[in-house]
Amino acid sequence: MLEVPGQFANRADAASHLRELRAAGVGLSLAEYTPGGGQDDLVPLFDFVKVDLVRGPHFTELCIDSA
């Protein structure tokens, strides 16, 4: 399992790199998920998405609804 930092979504080639890793059999986990940004399009490429529950129930609900 490879944990990918949330900022990785800012790369123009992020999706192609993630697809290559998945094709090679690498499991992927997205760290620091924040809904409403470039990460949203990448969520389907991950096996796990990590959400910071310390940010409160409203943020957690927003993350779940977005994913």
BELGI-V98598 format. One record per residue. RES is the residue in three letters. PHI is phi in radians with two decimals (* if undefined). OMEGA is omega in degrees with one decimal (* if undefined). BURIAL is I if it has 9 or more other ideal C-beta (glycine too) atoms within 8 Angstrom, else O. Layout:
res->{RES,RES}
phi->{PHI,PHI}
omega->{OMEGA,OMEGA}
burial->{BURIAL,BURIAL}
This chain:
res->{MET,LEU,GLU,VAL,PRO,GLY,GLN,PHE,ALA,ASN,ARG,ALA,ASP,ALA,ALA,SER,HIS,LEU,ARG,GLU,LEU,ARG,ALA,ALA,GLY,VAL,GLY,LEU,SER,LEU,ALA,GLU,TYR,THR,PRO,GLY,GLY,GLY,GLN,ASP,ASP,LEU,VAL,PRO,LEU,PHE,ASP,PHE,VAL,LYS,VAL,ASP,LEU,VAL,ARG,GLY,PRO,HIS,PHE,THR,GLU,LEU,CYS,ILE,ASP,SER,ALA}
phi->{*,-1.89,-1.55,-1.82,-1.15,-1.00,-1.16,-1.04,-1.11,-1.30,-1.32,-1.12,-1.78,-1.01,-1.08,-1.16,-1.12,-1.13,-1.10,-1.10,-1.11,-1.10,-1.10,-1.48,1.55,-1.46,-1.34,-2.21,-2.23,-1.62,-1.63,1.02,-1.10,-2.27,-1.21,1.61,-2.20,-1.14,-1.16,-0.99,-1.19,-1.59,-0.88,-1.09,-1.49,-1.80,-1.44,-2.37,-2.22,-1.63,-2.11,-1.43,-1.23,-1.17,-1.31,1.85,-1.14,-1.13,-1.11,-1.07,-1.09,-1.08,-1.10,-1.14,-1.12,-1.32,-1.35}
omega->{178.2,176.4,-177.7,179.1,-178.1,-178.9,179.5,-179.5,-179.8,179.1,178.8,-177.4,-175.9,-176.5,-178.5,176.8,-179.6,177.6,177.9,179.0,178.9,179.2,178.2,177.3,-179.6,173.6,-175.0,176.4,178.5,177.5,171.5,-179.7,174.4,-177.2,174.7,-179.5,-178.6,179.7,-175.4,-179.2,-176.8,-175.6,-179.7,-179.2,-176.4,174.1,-179.2,174.5,-177.9,-179.2,179.4,-176.8,180.0,-178.3,172.4,-175.7,179.8,179.0,179.5,178.8,178.2,178.3,-179.1,179.8,-178.1,-177.9,*}
burial->{O,O,O,I,O,I,O,O,I,O,O,O,O,I,I,O,I,I,I,O,I,I,O,O,O,O,O,I,I,I,I,I,I,O,I,O,O,O,I,I,O,I,I,O,I,I,O,I,I,I,I,O,O,O,O,O,O,O,I,I,O,I,I,O,O,I,O}
